[in-house]
Amino acid sequence: MKGWKSGLLEKLDQLWTLSPETQVSGESKRQSRKPYDRRVAFAGQDSALFLAWALRAALRLACQVVGRSDYRDATFQPKMFLDVDAINLEEVRVKLSMWQAGALTLVSLLESVPGITDAAKEAEAVQRGEGTSEESEAKRQALERLAGGRGGEA
């Protein structure tokens, strides 16, 4: 059983966790995850392509069954996100600052935010001034907290 565990940890670049004399900080643990995170992000691209293919295939089959052909204009662009940890939040903060300074488009900023599925549509809504609902106000306040470096406060 121990060989299986060490083999798995080696594949995940986490073999250092088996050393009993290792005393590591939270920051060094985050740094040690970077190779794994990069691999997962790369695999996420392939997974998203497969998911888009599977959705198109399912839609095509469903349209064939019901005798419709209007599926040809449908596109799928799934996105995979890793856990949002402090490092990812810092990246979003940097991009938010860049957007505020005019060095980044709103669409580019929104594409980096997990949970936003259609960045262009969201950017259009912001530009039209559709930010008066309670949900939009909550999003605005969350962005303000994030920009202020207080991402964990409520």
C-alpha positions in Angstrom: 0.0 0.0 0.0 2.8 2.4 0.8 4.4 1.9 -2.7 1.0 2.8 -4.3 0.8 6.0 -2.2 4.4 7.1 -2.9 3.8 6.4 -6.6 0.7 8.5 -6.7 2.4 11.3 -4.7 5.3 11.2 -7.2 2.9 11.6 -10.1 1.4 14.6 -8.4 4.8 16.2 -7.6 4.0 15.8 -3.9 6.6 13.1 -2.8 8.1 15.6 -0.4 5.1 15.2 1.9 6.3 11.7 2.9 9.5 13.1 4.5 8.9 13.2 8.3 11.5 15.9 8.9 10.0 18.3 6.4 8.6 21.4 8.1 7.1 23.6 5.4 5.1 26.8 5.4 1.9 27.4 3.6 3.7 29.4 0.9 6.2 26.6 0.2 3.3 24.2 -0.1 1.7 26.5 -2.7 5.0 26.8 -4.5 5.4 23.0 -4.6 2.0 22.6 -6.2 2.9 24.7 -9.2 4.2 21.9 -11.4 1.0 19.9 -10.7 -1.2 23.0 -11.3 0.4 23.6 -14.6 -0.2 20.0 -15.7 -3.8 20.2 -14.5 -4.3 23.5 -16.4 -2.9 21.9 -19.6 -5.0 18.8 -19.1 -8.0 21.1 -18.5 -7.6 22.4 -22.1 -7.8 18.9 -23.5 -10.8 18.1 -21.2 -12.6 21.3 -22.4 -12.1 20.3 -26.0 -13.4 16.8 -25.3 -16.4 18.2 -23.4 -17.2 20.6 -26.3 -17.0 17.7 -28.8 -19.2 15.5 -26.5 -21.8 18.3 -26.2 -21.9 18.9 -29.9 -22.3 15.2 -30.5 -25.1 14.9 -28.0 -26.8 18.0 -29.5 -26.4 16.6 -33.0 -27.9 13.2 -32.0 -30.8 14.9 -30.2 -31.5 17.1 -33.2 -31.4 14.1 -35.6 -33.9 12.2 -33.3 -36.4 15.1 -33.3 -35.8 15.9 -37.0 -34.2 19.4 -36.5 -31.1 20.8 -38.2 -30.6 24.1 -36.4 -27.8 22.8 -34.2 -25.1 23.7 -36.7 -24.8 27.3 -35.3 -24.3 26.1 -31.8 -20.9 26.4 -30.3 -19.5 25.3 -26.9 -16.6 26.8 -25.1 -16.2 25.1 -21.8 -13.6 26.4 -19.3 -11.9 24.5 -16.6 -10.7 26.3 -13.5 -8.4 25.2 -10.7 -9.3 25.9 -7.1 -9.1 29.6 -6.5 -6.4 30.0 -3.9 -4.5 33.1 -2.8 -2.1 32.9 -5.8 -5.0 32.9 -8.3 -6.7 35.7 -6.3 -3.5 37.7 -6.6 -3.5 37.2 -10.4 -7.1 38.4 -10.5 -6.1 41.5 -8.4 -3.3 42.3 -10.8 -5.6 42.0 -13.8 -8.2 44.1 -12.0 -5.6 46.8 -11.4 -4.5 46.5 -15.1 -8.1 47.0 -16.2 -8.6 50.0 -13.9 -5.4 51.5 -15.4 -6.7 50.9 -18.9 -4.0 48.3 -19.8 -6.5 45.4 -20.1 -9.9 45.0 -21.6 -12.9 44.2 -19.5 -13.5 41.0 -21.5 -9.9 39.8 -20.7 -10.4 40.6 -17.0 -13.7 38.7 -16.9 -12.3 35.7 -18.8 -10.0 35.2 -15.8 -12.8 35.1 -13.2 -14.1 31.6 -12.4 -17.9 31.5 -12.6 -18.2 33.9 -15.6 -19.1 31.7 -18.5 -19.6 34.4 -21.2 -17.2 37.2 -20.7 -18.3 39.2 -23.8 -21.9 39.1 -22.7 -21.0 40.1 -19.2 -18.9 43.0 -20.5 -21.8 44.2 -22.7 -24.1 44.1 -19.7 -21.6 46.2 -17.7 -21.3 48.7 -20.5 -25.0 49.0 -20.9 -25.2 49.9 -17.2 -27.1 46.8 -16.2 -25.6 46.8 -12.7 -28.6 47.8 -10.6 -29.8 44.4 -9.4 -29.0 43.0 -6.0 -26.9 40.3 -7.6 -24.9 42.8 -9.7 -24.4 45.0 -6.6 -23.1 42.0 -4.7 -20.7 41.2 -7.5 -19.6 44.9 -7.6 -18.9 44.8 -3.8 -17.0 41.6 -4.1 -14.8 43.1 -6.8 -14.2 46.1 -4.7 -13.2 44.0 -1.7 -10.9 42.0 -4.0 -9.3 45.1 -5.5 -8.7 46.4 -1.9 -6.8 43.2 -1.0 -9.5 42.1 1.4 -10.7 39.1 -0.6 -11.6 37.0 2.5 -13.6 39.6 4.4 -17.4 39.7 4.2 
